[in-house]
Amino acid sequence: MSPENGFSIDDQNRLYWKGAPVKTENRLVLTVGQVTVAIIVTGAAFFQGAQAFLSIGCSFGLWTIGCSK
């Protein structure tokens, strides 16, 4: 990139905008509450997917244990 448009790259391939380094990485930081909600939602999604999988298996006759009659 050319310095005329404000962008430049140094020898270590770091990006600069008008001479100032451009931050290209942001770390995700979650609070304890956000982590707790994420774990609960992930578990709920997993169990809902497992239930759907087992229901489809019953529908196709792949197994009969646990299937409603």
For each residue, the residues with C-beta under 8 A, 3 or more apart:
1: 5 7 8 9
2: 5 7
3: 6 7 8
4:
5: 1 2
6: 3 17 18
7: 1 2 3 15 16 17
8: 1 3 15 16 19
9: 1 13 14 15 16
10: 13 14 16
11:
12:
13: 9 10
14: 9 10 21
15: 7 8 9 21 22 24
16: 7 8 9 10 19 20 21 22
17: 6 7 20 22
18: 6
19: 8 16
20: 16 17
21: 14 15 16
22: 15 16 17
23: 26
24: 15
25:
26: 23
27:
28:
29:
30: 34 35 38
31: 34 35
32: 35 36
33: 36 37
34: 30 31 37 38
35: 30 31 32 38 39
36: 32 33 39 40
37: 33 34 40 41
38: 30 34 35 41 42
39: 35 36 42 43
40: 36 37 43 44
41: 37 38 44 45
42: 38 39 45 46
43: 39 40 46 47
44: 40 41 47 48
45: 41 42 48 49
46: 42 43 49 50
47: 43 44 50 51
48: 44 45 51 52
49: 45 46 52 53
50: 46 47 53 54
51: 47 48 54 55
52: 48 49 55 56
53: 49 50 56 57
54: 50 51 57 58 66
55: 51 52 58 59
56: 52 53 59 60
57: 53 54 60 62 63
58: 54 55 61 62 63 64 66 67 68
59: 55 56
60: 56 57
61: 58 64
62: 57 58
63: 57 58 66 67
64: 58 61 67
65:
66: 54 58 63
67: 58 63 64
68: 58
69:
